[in-house]
């Protein structure tokens, strides 16, 4: 093998080695970032979907249903997302009685 061919092959080998090293480093960095995002998503889900989040969202939904009894725009907005509020029907005051409201026709989740 002549010297010019050897130099070209040596350079190609070095470039290939550098690219392989770059891929390994970038994949390790990507994996760390992915773990961090998953941890953040888990924290968000626990905050939103936890018991406290469900109590708050239930109370907010009841307050919105109470306000929607006299507000056509809010009633149509709730209906758009599957919550039907009958006009003129008062929603129960307690957050834990959402099932009773559905039976009475106050708020129904479809």
C-alpha positions in Angstrom: 0.0 0.0 0.0 1.3 3.4 -1.0 1.6 6.3 1.4 -1.2 8.4 -0.1 -3.7 5.6 0.1 -2.6 4.9 3.7 -3.1 8.5 4.7 -6.5 8.6 3.2 -7.6 5.4 4.9 -6.1 6.6 8.2 -8.1 9.9 8.0 -11.3 8.0 7.1 -10.7 5.8 10.1 -10.1 8.8 12.4 -13.3 10.5 11.1 -15.3 7.3 11.6 -14.0 6.9 15.1 -14.8 10.6 15.9 -18.3 10.2 14.6 -18.9 7.0 16.5 -17.7 8.8 19.7 -20.0 11.7 19.0 -23.0 9.4 18.6 -22.2 7.7 21.9 -21.9 11.0 23.7 -25.0 12.5 22.2 -27.1 9.4 23.0 -25.9 9.5 26.6 -26.9 13.2 26.8 -30.2 12.5 25.2 -30.9 9.7 27.6 -30.2 12.0 30.6 -32.5 14.6 29.1 -35.2 12.0 28.5 -35.0 10.8 32.2 -35.3 14.4 33.4 -38.4 15.1 31.2 -40.0 11.8 32.4 -39.4 12.8 36.0 -41.0 16.2 35.4 -44.0 14.6 33.6 -44.5 12.2 36.6 -44.4 15.2 39.0 -46.9 17.0 36.9 -49.2 14.0 36.6 -49.0 13.4 40.3 -49.9 17.0 41.0 -52.8 17.2 38.5 -54.2 13.7 38.9 -53.6 13.2 42.6 -56.4 13.2 45.1 -56.0 16.9 45.9 -56.1 17.7 42.1 -59.2 15.7 41.7 -60.9 17.5 44.6 -60.0 20.9 43.3 -61.1 20.0 39.7 -64.4 18.6 41.0 -65.0 21.8 43.0 -64.1 24.0 40.0 -66.5 21.9 37.8 -69.3 22.4 40.3 -68.7 26.1 40.5 -68.7 26.3 36.7 -71.9 24.3 36.5 -73.6 26.7 39.0 -72.5 29.7 36.9 -73.5 27.9 33.7 -77.1 27.6 34.9 -77.6 31.2 34.0 -74.8 31.7 31.3 -75.5 30.2 27.9 -71.9 30.7 26.7 -70.4 28.8 29.6 -73.1 26.1 29.2 -72.1 25.6 25.6 -68.4 25.6 26.5 -69.0 22.9 29.1 -71.1 21.0 26.6 -68.3 21.1 24.1 -66.2 19.1 26.5 -68.9 16.6 27.5 -70.4 18.2 30.6 -74.1 19.0 30.1 -75.7 21.5 32.4 -79.4 21.9 32.4 -80.5 25.5 32.6 -82.2 26.5 35.8 -81.0 23.5 37.7 -78.9 24.4 40.7 -75.7 22.4 41.1 -75.0 20.9 44.6 -72.7 23.0 46.8 -70.5 20.1 47.9 -67.7 18.8 45.7 -68.3 15.2 46.7 -71.8 15.1 45.4 -71.0 15.1 41.7 -72.8 11.7 41.2 -76.0 13.1 42.8 -75.8 16.1 40.4 -75.6 13.8 37.4 -78.7 11.9 38.6 -80.6 15.1 39.2 -79.7 16.5 35.8 -77.3 19.2 37.1 -74.0 18.1 35.7 -73.4 15.0 33.6 -70.2 13.7 32.2 -70.7 12.0 28.8 
